[in-house]
Amino acid sequence: MWHEEVNSARLKKRSLTLAGHKTSISLEEPFWMLLKAQAFSQGKTLSSLILEIDSSRKGSLSSALRLYILEKTQG
C-alpha cells in the first residue's frame, strides 16, 4: 500500500498545446485524474479546461491547476 502512495505522488509530465503554444505540465497523477474528471463533468476537453485556468492564473500553471482542483474538491 505504501508503494502505491509513493508512485501516485510522482510527477507525470504531459505535453499540451494551449492557444497555439506547446507547453509541458508536471503534476502528480491524482491531480491529472481529477482534472480529467472535472473537464468531463463540465463537458470540456482537458486542454480547454487547462486553458481556462491558465487565463486567470497568478502563479505557475502547475500551482494554478493544483489550487483549482483543491477548490473544486473542497467546495
N, CA, C and O atoms as a Tripos MOL2 file, in Angstrom:
@<TRIPOS>MOLECULE
protein
  300   299    75     0     0
PROTEIN
NO_CHARGES

@<TRIPOS>ATOM
      1 N           0.8260   -1.1900    0.0000 N.3       1 MET1
      2 CA          0.0000    0.0000    0.0000 C.3       1 MET1
      3 C           0.8730    1.2590    0.0000 C.2       1 MET1
      4 O           0.5910    2.1890   -0.7550 O.2       1 MET1
      5 N           1.9130    1.3140    0.8150 N.am      2 TRP2
      6 CA          2.7960    2.4710    0.8550 C.3       2 TRP2
      7 C           3.4310    2.6980   -0.5110 C.2       2 TRP2
      8 O           3.6000    3.8400   -0.9400 O.2       2 TRP2
      9 N           3.7840    1.5970   -1.1990 N.am      3 HIS3
     10 CA          4.3900    1.6780   -2.5240 C.3       3 HIS3
     11 C           3.4500    2.3800   -3.5070 C.2       3 HIS3
     12 O           3.9080    3.1800   -4.3230 O.2       3 HIS3
     13 N           2.1550    2.1010   -3.4460 N.am      4 GLU4
     14 CA          1.1780    2.7450   -4.3250 C.3       4 GLU4
     15 C           1.1100    4.2410   -4.0650 C.2       4 GLU4
     16 O           1.0000    5.0240   -5.0090 O.2       4 GLU4
     17 N           1.1750    4.6550   -2.8010 N.am      5 GLU5
     18 CA          1.1350    6.0690   -2.4650 C.3       5 GLU5
     19 C           2.3570    6.7980   -3.0060 C.2       5 GLU5
     20 O           2.2430    7.9200   -3.4990 O.2       5 GLU5
     21 N           3.5040    6.1790   -2.9190 N.am      6 VAL6
     22 CA          4.7290    6.7830   -3.4350 C.3       6 VAL6
     23 C           4.6300    6.9530   -4.9460 C.2       6 VAL6
     24 O           5.0000    8.0030   -5.4710 O.2       6 VAL6
     25 N           4.1420    5.9470   -5.6490 N.am      7 ASN7
     26 CA          4.0140    6.0360   -7.1070 C.3       7 ASN7
     27 C           3.0230    7.1080   -7.5200 C.2       7 ASN7
     28 O           3.2550    7.7990   -8.5120 O.2       7 ASN7
     29 N           1.9230    7.2690   -6.7900 N.am      8 SER8
     30 CA          0.9350    8.2730   -7.1730 C.3       8 SER8
     31 C           1.4300    9.6830   -6.8780 C.2       8 SER8
     32 O           0.9090   10.6520   -7.4300 O.2       8 SER8
     33 N           2.4360    9.8050   -6.0090 N.am      9 ALA9
     34 CA          2.9670   11.1240   -5.6710 C.3       9 ALA9
     35 C           4.0250   11.5930   -6.6720 C.2       9 ALA9
     36 O           4.4440   12.7490   -6.6270 O.2       9 ALA9
     37 N           4.4520   10.7240   -7.5570 N.am     10 ARG10
     38 CA          5.4620   11.1050   -8.5460 C.3      10 ARG10
     39 C           4.8500   12.0010   -9.6050 C.2      10 ARG10
     40 O           3.6840   11.8560   -9.9740 O.2      10 ARG10
     41 N           5.6550   12.9180  -10.0790 N.am     11 LEU11
     42 CA          5.2020   13.8440  -11.1140 C.3      11 LEU11
     43 C           5.0650   13.1350  -12.4510 C.2      11 LEU11
     44 O           5.9010   12.3110  -12.8210 O.2      11 LEU11
     45 N           4.0090   13.4650  -13.1630 N.am     12 LYS12
     46 CA          3.7870   12.9910  -14.5210 C.3      12 LYS12
     47 C           3.7980   14.2120  -15.4190 C.2      12 LYS12
     48 O           3.0300   15.1510  -15.2100 O.2      12 LYS12
     49 N           4.6560   14.2030  -16.4050 N.am     13 LYS13
     50 CA          4.7550   15.3290  -17.3220 C.3      13 LYS13
     51 C           3.9080   15.0330  -18.5500 C.2      13 LYS13
     52 O           3.9960   13.9530  -19.1340 O.2      13 LYS13
     53 N           3.0890   16.0020  -18.9340 N.am     14 ARG14
     54 CA          2.2500   15.8860  -20.1240 C.3      14 ARG14
     55 C           2.5000   17.0980  -21.0020 C.2      14 ARG14
     56 O           2.6780   18.2100  -20.5060 O.2      14 ARG14
     57 N           2.5110   16.8810  -22.2830 N.am     15 SER15
     58 CA          2.6830   17.9780  -23.2460 C.3      15 SER15
     59 C           1.3280   18.3300  -23.8320 C.2      15 SER15
     60 O           0.5490   17.4560  -24.2120 O.2      15 SER15
     61 N           1.0660   19.6200  -23.8980 N.am     16 LEU16
     62 CA         -0.1990   20.1290  -24.4240 C.3      16 LEU16
     63 C           0.0730   21.3160  -25.3340 C.2      16 LEU16
     64 O           1.1410   21.9260  -25.2800 O.2      16 LEU16
     65 N          -0.8920   21.6300  -26.1580 N.am     17 THR17
     66 CA         -0.8480   22.8660  -26.9250 C.3      17 THR17
     67 C          -1.9620   23.7510  -26.3980 C.2      17 THR17
     68 O          -3.1390   23.3970  -26.4760 O.2      17 THR17
     69 N          -1.5890   24.8940  -25.8630 N.am     18 LEU18
     70 CA         -2.5500   25.8550  -25.3110 C.3      18 LEU18
     71 C          -2.4710   27.1420  -26.1060 C.2      18 LEU18
     72 O          -1.4180   27.7780  -26.1650 O.2      18 LEU18
     73 N          -3.5660   27.5240  -26.7080 N.am     19 ALA19
     74 CA         -3.6250   28.7500  -27.5070 C.3      19 ALA19
     75 C          -2.5030   28.7820  -28.5520 C.2      19 ALA19
     76 O          -1.8860   29.8220  -28.7820 O.2      19 ALA19
     77 N          -2.2490   27.6410  -29.1750 N.am     20 GLY20
     78 CA         -1.2490   27.5600  -30.2230 C.3      20 GLY20
     79 C           0.1890   27.4370  -29.7580 C.2      20 GLY20
     80 O           1.1040   27.4270  -30.5810 O.2      20 GLY20
     81 N           0.4060   27.3430  -28.4590 N.am     21 HIS21
     82 CA          1.7530   27.2340  -27.9120 C.3      21 HIS21
     83 C           1.9230   25.8810  -27.2310 C.2      21 HIS21
     84 O           1.0860   25.4720  -26.4260 O.2      21 HIS21
     85 N           3.0040   25.1940  -27.5590 N.am     22 LYS22
     86 CA          3.2830   23.9240  -26.8990 C.3      22 LYS22
     87 C           3.8580   24.1860  -25.5170 C.2      22 LYS22
     88 O           4.6980   25.0670  -25.3320 O.2      22 LYS22
     89 N           3.3920   23.4110  -24.5560 N.am     23 THR23
     90 CA          3.8810   23.5350  -23.1950 C.3      23 THR23
     91 C           3.8680   22.1600  -22.5350 C.2      23 THR23
     92 O           3.1540   21.2560  -22.9690 O.2      23 THR23
     93 N           4.6490   22.0190  -21.5030 N.am     24 SER24
     94 CA          4.6570   20.7960  -20.7070 C.3      24 SER24
     95 C           4.2530   21.1440  -19.2910 C.2      24 SER24
     96 O           4.6600   22.1690  -18.7450 O.2      24 SER24
     97 N           3.4490   20.2810  -18.7060 N.am     25 ILE25
     98 CA          2.9680   20.4850  -17.3430 C.3      25 ILE25
     99 C           3.2820   19.2490  -16.5350 C.2      25 ILE25
    100 O           3.0090   18.1300  -16.9710 O.2      25 ILE25
    101 N           3.8520   19.4400  -15.3650 N.am     26 SER26
    102 CA          4.1520   18.3310  -14.4620 C.3      26 SER26
    103 C           3.2400   18.3980  -13.2500 C.2      26 SER26
    104 O           3.2380   19.3800  -12.5080 O.2      26 SER26
    105 N           2.4650   17.3340  -13.0610 N.am     27 LEU27
    106 CA          1.5660   17.2030  -11.9170 C.3      27 LEU27
    107 C           1.5870   15.7630  -11.4430 C.2      27 LEU27
    108 O           1.9320   14.8580  -12.2020 O.2      27 LEU27
    109 N           1.2260   15.5550  -10.2170 N.am     28 GLU28
    110 CA          1.0720   14.2150   -9.6890 C.3      28 GLU28
    111 C          -0.1520   13.5590  -10.3490 C.2      28 GLU28
    112 O          -1.1200   14.2410  -10.6870 O.2      28 GLU28
    113 N          -0.0990   12.2520  -10.5240 N.am     29 GLU29
    114 CA         -1.1710   11.5270  -11.2210 C.3      29 GLU29
    115 C          -2.5670   11.7820  -10.6320 C.2      29 GLU29
    116 O          -3.5140   11.9310  -11.4040 O.2      29 GLU29
    117 N          -2.7400   11.8380   -9.3040 N.am     30 PRO30
    118 CA         -4.0880   12.1270   -8.7880 C.3      30 PRO30
    119 C          -4.6470   13.4710   -9.2760 C.2      30 PRO30
    120 O          -5.8510   13.5870   -9.5070 O.2      30 PRO30
    121 N          -3.7980   14.4750   -9.4350 N.am     31 PHE31
    122 CA         -4.2650   15.7580   -9.9580 C.3      31 PHE31
    123 C          -4.6820   15.6270  -11.4170 C.2      31 PHE31
    124 O          -5.6850   16.2150  -11.8220 O.2      31 PHE31
    125 N          -3.9310   14.8650  -12.2190 N.am     32 TRP32
    126 CA         -4.3230   14.6430  -13.6130 C.3      32 TRP32
    127 C          -5.6810   13.9510  -13.6750 C.2      32 TRP32
    128 O          -6.5330   14.3240  -14.4810 O.2      32 TRP32
    129 N          -5.8810   12.9610  -12.8400 N.am     33 MET33
    130 CA         -7.1550   12.2290  -12.8480 C.3      33 MET33
    131 C          -8.3140   13.1450  -12.4710 C.2      33 MET33
    132 O          -9.3750   13.0970  -13.0920 O.2      33 MET33
    133 N          -8.1110   13.9740  -11.4590 N.am     34 LEU34
    134 CA         -9.1750   14.8860  -11.0320 C.3      34 LEU34
    135 C          -9.4380   15.9840  -12.0630 C.2      34 LEU34
    136 O         -10.5840   16.3890  -12.2560 O.2      34 LEU34
    137 N          -8.3950   16.4610  -12.7180 N.am     35 LEU35
    138 CA         -8.5880   17.4470  -13.7870 C.3      35 LEU35
    139 C          -9.3990   16.8570  -14.9340 C.2      35 LEU35
    140 O         -10.3060   17.5060  -15.4540 O.2      35 LEU35
    141 N          -9.0760   15.6320  -15.3280 N.am     36 LYS36
    142 CA         -9.8260   14.9710  -16.3960 C.3      36 LYS36
    143 C         -11.2870   14.8020  -16.0000 C.2      36 LYS36
    144 O         -12.1830   15.0140  -16.8170 O.2      36 LYS36
    145 N         -11.5280   14.4240  -14.7540 N.am     37 ALA37
    146 CA        -12.9000   14.2570  -14.2690 C.3      37 ALA37
    147 C         -13.6500   15.5830  -14.2750 C.2      37 ALA37
    148 O         -14.8210   15.6330  -14.6520 O.2      37 ALA37
    149 N         -12.9800   16.6610  -13.8580 N.am     38 GLN38
    150 CA        -13.6100   17.9840  -13.8760 C.3      38 GLN38
    151 C         -13.9540   18.4050  -15.3020 C.2      38 GLN38
    152 O         -15.0470   18.9060  -15.5660 O.2      38 GLN38
    153 N         -13.0190   18.1970  -16.2100 N.am     39 ALA39
    154 CA        -13.2620   18.5540  -17.6150 C.3      39 ALA39
    155 C         -14.4650   17.7750  -18.1460 C.2      39 ALA39
    156 O         -15.3490   18.3490  -18.7810 O.2      39 ALA39
    157 N         -14.4950   16.4770  -17.8860 N.am     40 PHE40
    158 CA        -15.5960   15.6350  -18.3470 C.3      40 PHE40
    159 C         -16.9290   16.1050  -17.7730 C.2      40 PHE40
    160 O         -17.9200   16.2030  -18.4960 O.2      40 PHE40
    161 N         -16.9520   16.3970  -16.4670 N.am     41 SER41
    162 CA        -18.2050   16.8040  -15.8210 C.3      41 SER41
    163 C         -18.7170   18.1460  -16.3430 C.2      41 SER41
    164 O         -19.9090   18.4390  -16.2540 O.2      41 SER41
    165 N         -17.8070   18.9580  -16.8870 N.am     42 GLN42
    166 CA        -18.1920   20.2600  -17.4370 C.3      42 GLN42
    167 C         -18.3920   20.2090  -18.9470 C.2      42 GLN42
    168 O         -18.6910   21.2270  -19.5720 O.2      42 GLN42
    169 N         -18.2280   19.0270  -19.5310 N.am     43 GLY43
    170 CA        -18.3990   18.8830  -20.9760 C.3      43 GLY43
    171 C         -17.2990   19.5650  -21.7720 C.2      43 GLY43
    172 O         -17.5320   20.0440  -22.8820 O.2      43 GLY43
    173 N         -16.1000   19.6090  -21.2020 N.am     44 LYS44
    174 CA        -14.9660   20.2690  -21.8490 C.3      44 LYS44
    175 C         -13.8620   19.2580  -22.0950 C.2      44 LYS44
    176 O         -13.8390   18.1790  -21.5040 O.2      44 LYS44
    177 N         -12.9540   19.6270  -22.9740 N.am     45 THR45
    178 CA        -11.7390   18.8320  -23.1080 C.3      45 THR45
    179 C         -10.7880   19.2250  -21.9890 C.2      45 THR45
    180 O         -10.9290   20.2870  -21.3830 O.2      45 THR45
    181 N          -9.8300   18.3670  -21.7260 N.am     46 LEU46
    182 CA         -8.8210   18.6900  -20.7220 C.3      46 LEU46
    183 C          -8.0740   19.9520  -21.1180 C.2      46 LEU46
    184 O          -7.8160   20.8130  -20.2770 O.2      46 LEU46
    185 N          -7.7260   20.0660  -22.3930 N.am     47 SER47
    186 CA         -6.9980   21.2520  -22.8730 C.3      47 SER47
    187 C          -7.8030   22.5290  -22.6800 C.2      47 SER47
    188 O          -7.2510   23.5530  -22.2760 O.2      47 SER47
    189 N          -9.1050   22.4830  -22.9650 N.am     48 SER48
    190 CA         -9.9130   23.6980  -22.8150 C.3      48 SER48
    191 C         -10.0510   24.0990  -21.3500 C.2      48 SER48
    192 O         -10.0570   25.2900  -21.0370 O.2      48 SER48
    193 N         -10.1630   23.1270  -20.4500 N.am     49 LEU49
    194 CA        -10.2150   23.4430  -19.0230 C.3      49 LEU49
    195 C          -8.8990   24.0580  -18.5650 C.2      49 LEU49
    196 O          -8.8940   25.0570  -17.8450 O.2      49 LEU49
    197 N          -7.7920   23.4660  -18.9770 N.am     50 ILE50
    198 CA         -6.4870   23.9990  -18.5840 C.3      50 ILE50
    199 C          -6.2900   25.3960  -19.1550 C.2      50 ILE50
    200 O          -5.7380   26.2600  -18.4730 O.2      50 ILE50
    201 N          -6.7240   25.6420  -20.3850 N.am     51 LEU51
    202 CA         -6.6160   26.9690  -20.9830 C.3      51 LEU51
    203 C          -7.4210   27.9930  -20.1860 C.2      51 LEU51
    204 O          -6.9740   29.1230  -19.9850 O.2      51 LEU51
    205 N          -8.6030   27.5960  -19.7360 N.am     52 GLU52
    206 CA         -9.4430   28.4710  -18.9090 C.3      52 GLU52
    207 C          -8.7360   28.8220  -17.5920 C.2      52 GLU52
    208 O          -8.7170   29.9830  -17.1810 O.2      52 GLU52
    209 N          -8.1680   27.8270  -16.9480 N.am     53 ILE53
    210 CA         -7.4470   28.0410  -15.6910 C.3      53 ILE53
    211 C          -6.2220   28.9090  -15.9420 C.2      53 ILE53
    212 O          -5.9120   29.8060  -15.1580 O.2      53 ILE53
    213 N          -5.5290   28.6320  -17.0430 N.am     54 ASP54
    214 CA         -4.3280   29.3800  -17.4060 C.3      54 ASP54
    215 C          -4.6240   30.8700  -17.6040 C.2      54 ASP54
    216 O          -3.8070   31.7220  -17.2540 O.2      54 ASP54
    217 N          -5.7760   31.1720  -18.1580 N.am     55 SER55
    218 CA         -6.0970   32.5700  -18.4770 C.3      55 SER55
    219 C          -6.3010   33.4470  -17.2420 C.2      55 SER55
    220 O          -6.2370   34.6730  -17.3390 O.2      55 SER55
    221 N          -6.5470   32.8320  -16.0820 N.am     56 SER56
    222 CA         -6.7970   33.6340  -14.8790 C.3      56 SER56
    223 C          -5.7970   33.3640  -13.7580 C.2      56 SER56
    224 O          -6.0110   33.7820  -12.6200 O.2      56 SER56
    225 N          -4.7170   32.6730  -14.0730 N.am     57 ARG57
    226 CA         -3.7670   32.3160  -13.0080 C.3      57 ARG57
    227 C          -2.8810   33.4870  -12.6230 C.2      57 ARG57
    228 O          -2.6730   34.4210  -13.3960 O.2      57 ARG57
    229 N          -2.3650   33.4050  -11.3970 N.am     58 LYS58
    230 CA         -1.4510   34.4210  -10.8840 C.3      58 LYS58
    231 C          -0.0160   33.8740  -10.8040 C.2      58 LYS58
    232 O           0.9320   34.6170  -11.0590 O.2      58 LYS58
    233 N           0.1590   32.6020  -10.4580 N.am     59 GLY59
    234 CA          1.4800   31.9890  -10.3090 C.3      59 GLY59
    235 C           1.7630   31.0350  -11.4470 C.2      59 GLY59
    236 O           1.3530   31.2600  -12.5860 O.2      59 GLY59
    237 N           2.4680   29.9710  -11.1230 N.am     60 SER60
    238 CA          2.7950   28.9770  -12.1500 C.3      60 SER60
    239 C           1.5400   28.2040  -12.5500 C.2      60 SER60
    240 O           0.5820   28.1150  -11.7810 O.2      60 SER60
    241 N           1.5570   27.6550  -13.7490 N.am     61 LEU61
    242 CA          0.4060   26.8990  -14.2340 C.3      61 LEU61
    243 C           0.1860   25.6420  -13.3970 C.2      61 LEU61
    244 O          -0.9520   25.3230  -13.0550 O.2      61 LEU61
    245 N           1.2430   24.9340  -13.0670 N.am     62 SER62
    246 CA          1.0890   23.7260  -12.2410 C.3      62 SER62
    247 C           0.4320   24.0570  -10.9000 C.2      62 SER62
    248 O          -0.4600   23.3380  -10.4500 O.2      62 SER62
    249 N           0.8660   25.1280  -10.2760 N.am     63 SER63
    250 CA          0.2700   25.5450   -8.9980 C.3      63 SER63
    251 C          -1.1890   25.9280   -9.1780 C.2      63 SER63
    252 O          -2.0330   25.5760   -8.3540 O.2      63 SER63
    253 N          -1.4890   26.6450  -10.2480 N.am     64 ALA64
    254 CA         -2.8700   27.0600  -10.5070 C.3      64 ALA64
    255 C          -3.7790   25.8490  -10.7060 C.2      64 ALA64
    256 O          -4.9220   25.8500  -10.2500 O.2      64 ALA64
    257 N          -3.2790   24.8260  -11.3790 N.am     65 LEU65
    258 CA         -4.0760   23.6180  -11.5870 C.3      65 LEU65
    259 C          -4.3210   22.8850  -10.2770 C.2      65 LEU65
    260 O          -5.4300   22.4150  -10.0250 O.2      65 LEU65
    261 N          -3.3020   22.7870   -9.4510 N.am     66 ARG66
    262 CA         -3.4770   22.1320   -8.1480 C.3      66 ARG66
    263 C          -4.4800   22.9060   -7.2860 C.2      66 ARG66
    264 O          -5.3480   22.3020   -6.6550 O.2      66 ARG66
    265 N          -4.3650   24.2320   -7.2550 N.am     67 LEU67
    266 CA         -5.2870   25.0510   -6.4620 C.3      67 LEU67
    267 C          -6.7190   24.9440   -6.9800 C.2      67 LEU67
    268 O          -7.6680   24.9190   -6.1970 O.2      67 LEU67
    269 N          -6.8690   24.8820   -8.2940 N.am     68 TYR68
    270 CA         -8.1920   24.7220   -8.8910 C.3      68 TYR68
    271 C          -8.8400   23.4170   -8.4020 C.2      68 TYR68
    272 O          -9.9970   23.4040   -7.9820 O.2      68 TYR68
    273 N          -8.0750   22.3320   -8.4650 N.am     69 ILE69
    274 CA         -8.5990   21.0330   -8.0270 C.3      69 ILE69
    275 C          -8.9240   21.0610   -6.5340 C.2      69 ILE69
    276 O          -9.9650   20.5520   -6.1190 O.2      69 ILE69
    277 N          -8.0590   21.6410   -5.7390 N.am     70 LEU70
    278 CA         -8.3460   21.7380   -4.3010 C.3      70 LEU70
    279 C          -9.6220   22.5190   -4.0410 C.2      70 LEU70
    280 O         -10.4270   22.1340   -3.1930 O.2      70 LEU70
    281 N          -9.8080   23.6010   -4.7560 N.am     71 GLU71
    282 CA        -11.0280   24.4080   -4.6030 C.3      71 GLU71
    283 C         -12.2730   23.6040   -4.9930 C.2      71 GLU71
    284 O         -13.2840   23.6390   -4.2910 O.2      71 GLU71
    285 N         -12.1960   22.8960   -6.0960 N.am     72 LYS72
    286 CA        -13.3450   22.1260   -6.5860 C.3      72 LYS72
    287 C         -13.6770   20.9360   -5.6830 C.2      72 LYS72
    288 O         -14.8460   20.5880   -5.5180 O.2      72 LYS72
    289 N         -12.6610   20.3210   -5.1050 N.am     73 THR73
    290 CA        -12.9190   19.1460   -4.2670 C.3      73 THR73
    291 C         -13.2550   19.5210   -2.8260 C.2      73 THR73
    292 O         -13.8040   18.7020   -2.0890 O.2      73 THR73
    293 N         -12.9380   20.7330   -2.4190 N.am     74 GLN74
    294 CA        -13.2450   21.1920   -1.0540 C.3      74 GLN74
    295 C         -14.6400   21.7940   -0.9940 C.2      74 GLN74
    296 O         -15.2800   21.7760    0.0570 O.2      74 GLN74
    297 N         -15.1120   22.3220   -2.1060 N.am     75 GLY75
    298 CA        -16.3390   23.0970   -2.1200 C.3      75 GLY75
    299 C         -17.5820   22.3340   -2.2350 C.2      75 GLY75
    300 O         -18.6650   22.9190   -2.2540 O.2      75 GLY75
@<TRIPOS>BOND
     1     1     2 1
     2     2     3 1
     3     3     4 2
     4     3     5 am
     5     5     6 1
     6     6     7 1
     7     7     8 2
     8     7     9 am
     9     9    10 1
    10    10    11 1
    11    11    12 2
    12    11    13 am
    13    13    14 1
    14    14    15 1
    15    15    16 2
    16    15    17 am
    17    17    18 1
    18    18    19 1
    19    19    20 2
    20    19    21 am
    21    21    22 1
    22    22    23 1
    23    23    24 2
    24    23    25 am
    25    25    26 1
    26    26    27 1
    27    27    28 2
    28    27    29 am
    29    29    30 1
    30    30    31 1
    31    31    32 2
    32    31    33 am
    33    33    34 1
    34    34    35 1
    35    35    36 2
    36    35    37 am
    37    37    38 1
    38    38    39 1
    39    39    40 2
    40    39    41 am
    41    41    42 1
    42    42    43 1
    43    43    44 2
    44    43    45 am
    45    45    46 1
    46    46    47 1
    47    47    48 2
    48    47    49 am
    49    49    50 1
    50    50    51 1
    51    51    52 2
    52    51    53 am
    53    53    54 1
    54    54    55 1
    55    55    56 2
    56    55    57 am
    57    57    58 1
    58    58    59 1
    59    59    60 2
    60    59    61 am
    61    61    62 1
    62    62    63 1
    63    63    64 2
    64    63    65 am
    65    65    66 1
    66    66    67 1
    67    67    68 2
    68    67    69 am
    69    69    70 1
    70    70    71 1
    71    71    72 2
    72    71    73 am
    73    73    74 1
    74    74    75 1
    75    75    76 2
    76    75    77 am
    77    77    78 1
    78    78    79 1
    79    79    80 2
    80    79    81 am
    81    81    82 1
    82    82    83 1
    83    83    84 2
    84    83    85 am
    85    85    86 1
    86    86    87 1
    87    87    88 2
    88    87    89 am
    89    89    90 1
    90    90    91 1
    91    91    92 2
    92    91    93 am
    93    93    94 1
    94    94    95 1
    95    95    96 2
    96    95    97 am
    97    97    98 1
    98    98    99 1
    99    99   100 2
   100    99   101 am
   101   101   102 1
   102   102   103 1
   103   103   104 2
   104   103   105 am
   105   105   106 1
   106   106   107 1
   107   107   108 2
   108   107   109 am
   109   109   110 1
   110   110   111 1
   111   111   112 2
   112   111   113 am
   113   113   114 1
   114   114   115 1
   115   115   116 2
   116   115   117 am
   117   117   118 1
   118   118   119 1
   119   119   120 2
   120   119   121 am
   121   121   122 1
   122   122   123 1
   123   123   124 2
   124   123   125 am
   125   125   126 1
   126   126   127 1
   127   127   128 2
   128   127   129 am
   129   129   130 1
   130   130   131 1
   131   131   132 2
   132   131   133 am
   133   133   134 1
   134   134   135 1
   135   135   136 2
   136   135   137 am
   137   137   138 1
   138   138   139 1
   139   139   140 2
   140   139   141 am
   141   141   142 1
   142   142   143 1
   143   143   144 2
   144   143   145 am
   145   145   146 1
   146   146   147 1
   147   147   148 2
   148   147   149 am
   149   149   150 1
   150   150   151 1
   151   151   152 2
   152   151   153 am
   153   153   154 1
   154   154   155 1
   155   155   156 2
   156   155   157 am
   157   157   158 1
   158   158   159 1
   159   159   160 2
   160   159   161 am
   161   161   162 1
   162   162   163 1
   163   163   164 2
   164   163   165 am
   165   165   166 1
   166   166   167 1
   167   167   168 2
   168   167   169 am
   169   169   170 1
   170   170   171 1
   171   171   172 2
   172   171   173 am
   173   173   174 1
   174   174   175 1
   175   175   176 2
   176   175   177 am
   177   177   178 1
   178   178   179 1
   179   179   180 2
   180   179   181 am
   181   181   182 1
   182   182   183 1
   183   183   184 2
   184   183   185 am
   185   185   186 1
   186   186   187 1
   187   187   188 2
   188   187   189 am
   189   189   190 1
   190   190   191 1
   191   191   192 2
   192   191   193 am
   193   193   194 1
   194   194   195 1
   195   195   196 2
   196   195   197 am
   197   197   198 1
   198   198   199 1
   199   199   200 2
   200   199   201 am
   201   201   202 1
   202   202   203 1
   203   203   204 2
   204   203   205 am
   205   205   206 1
   206   206   207 1
   207   207   208 2
   208   207   209 am
   209   209   210 1
   210   210   211 1
   211   211   212 2
   212   211   213 am
   213   213   214 1
   214   214   215 1
   215   215   216 2
   216   215   217 am
   217   217   218 1
   218   218   219 1
   219   219   220 2
   220   219   221 am
   221   221   222 1
   222   222   223 1
   223   223   224 2
   224   223   225 am
   225   225   226 1
   226   226   227 1
   227   227   228 2
   228   227   229 am
   229   229   230 1
   230   230   231 1
   231   231   232 2
   232   231   233 am
   233   233   234 1
   234   234   235 1
   235   235   236 2
   236   235   237 am
   237   237   238 1
   238   238   239 1
   239   239   240 2
   240   239   241 am
   241   241   242 1
   242   242   243 1
   243   243   244 2
   244   243   245 am
   245   245   246 1
   246   246   247 1
   247   247   248 2
   248   247   249 am
   249   249   250 1
   250   250   251 1
   251   251   252 2
   252   251   253 am
   253   253   254 1
   254   254   255 1
   255   255   256 2
   256   255   257 am
   257   257   258 1
   258   258   259 1
   259   259   260 2
   260   259   261 am
   261   261   262 1
   262   262   263 1
   263   263   264 2
   264   263   265 am
   265   265   266 1
   266   266   267 1
   267   267   268 2
   268   267   269 am
   269   269   270 1
   270   270   271 1
   271   271   272 2
   272   271   273 am
   273   273   274 1
   274   274   275 1
   275   275   276 2
   276   275   277 am
   277   277   278 1
   278   278   279 1
   279   279   280 2
   280   279   281 am
   281   281   282 1
   282   282   283 1
   283   283   284 2
   284   283   285 am
   285   285   286 1
   286   286   287 1
   287   287   288 2
   288   287   289 am
   289   289   290 1
   290   290   291 1
   291   291   292 2
   292   291   293 am
   293   293   294 1
   294   294   295 1
   295   295   296 2
   296   295   297 am
   297   297   298 1
   298   298   299 1
   299   299   300 2
@<TRIPOS>SUBSTRUCTURE
     1 MET1         2 RESIDUE 1 A MET
     2 TRP2         6 RESIDUE 1 A TRP
     3 HIS3        10 RESIDUE 1 A HIS
     4 GLU4        14 RESIDUE 1 A GLU
     5 GLU5        18 RESIDUE 1 A GLU
     6 VAL6        22 RESIDUE 1 A VAL
     7 ASN7        26 RESIDUE 1 A ASN
     8 SER8        30 RESIDUE 1 A SER
     9 ALA9        34 RESIDUE 1 A ALA
    10 ARG10       38 RESIDUE 1 A ARG
    11 LEU11       42 RESIDUE 1 A LEU
    12 LYS12       46 RESIDUE 1 A LYS
    13 LYS13       50 RESIDUE 1 A LYS
    14 ARG14       54 RESIDUE 1 A ARG
    15 SER15       58 RESIDUE 1 A SER
    16 LEU16       62 RESIDUE 1 A LEU
    17 THR17       66 RESIDUE 1 A THR
    18 LEU18       70 RESIDUE 1 A LEU
    19 ALA19       74 RESIDUE 1 A ALA
    20 GLY20       78 RESIDUE 1 A GLY
    21 HIS21       82 RESIDUE 1 A HIS
    22 LYS22       86 RESIDUE 1 A LYS
    23 THR23       90 RESIDUE 1 A THR
    24 SER24       94 RESIDUE 1 A SER
    25 ILE25       98 RESIDUE 1 A ILE
    26 SER26      102 RESIDUE 1 A SER
    27 LEU27      106 RESIDUE 1 A LEU
    28 GLU28      110 RESIDUE 1 A GLU
    29 GLU29      114 RESIDUE 1 A GLU
    30 PRO30      118 RESIDUE 1 A PRO
    31 PHE31      122 RESIDUE 1 A PHE
    32 TRP32      126 RESIDUE 1 A TRP
    33 MET33      130 RESIDUE 1 A MET
    34 LEU34      134 RESIDUE 1 A LEU
    35 LEU35      138 RESIDUE 1 A LEU
    36 LYS36      142 RESIDUE 1 A LYS
    37 ALA37      146 RESIDUE 1 A ALA
    38 GLN38      150 RESIDUE 1 A GLN
    39 ALA39      154 RESIDUE 1 A ALA
    40 PHE40      158 RESIDUE 1 A PHE
    41 SER41      162 RESIDUE 1 A SER
    42 GLN42      166 RESIDUE 1 A GLN
    43 GLY43      170 RESIDUE 1 A GLY
    44 LYS44      174 RESIDUE 1 A LYS
    45 THR45      178 RESIDUE 1 A THR
    46 LEU46      182 RESIDUE 1 A LEU
    47 SER47      186 RESIDUE 1 A SER
    48 SER48      190 RESIDUE 1 A SER
    49 LEU49      194 RESIDUE 1 A LEU
    50 ILE50      198 RESIDUE 1 A ILE
    51 LEU51      202 RESIDUE 1 A LEU
    52 GLU52      206 RESIDUE 1 A GLU
    53 ILE53      210 RESIDUE 1 A ILE
    54 ASP54      214 RESIDUE 1 A ASP
    55 SER55      218 RESIDUE 1 A SER
    56 SER56      222 RESIDUE 1 A SER
    57 ARG57      226 RESIDUE 1 A ARG
    58 LYS58      230 RESIDUE 1 A LYS
    59 GLY59      234 RESIDUE 1 A GLY
    60 SER60      238 RESIDUE 1 A SER
    61 LEU61      242 RESIDUE 1 A LEU
    62 SER62      246 RESIDUE 1 A SER
    63 SER63      250 RESIDUE 1 A SER
    64 ALA64      254 RESIDUE 1 A ALA
    65 LEU65      258 RESIDUE 1 A LEU
    66 ARG66      262 RESIDUE 1 A ARG
    67 LEU67      266 RESIDUE 1 A LEU
    68 TYR68      270 RESIDUE 1 A TYR
    69 ILE69      274 RESIDUE 1 A ILE
    70 LEU70      278 RESIDUE 1 A LEU
    71 GLU71      282 RESIDUE 1 A GLU
    72 LYS72      286 RESIDUE 1 A LYS
    73 THR73      290 RESIDUE 1 A THR
    74 GLN74      294 RESIDUE 1 A GLN
    75 GLY75      298 RESIDUE 1 A GLY
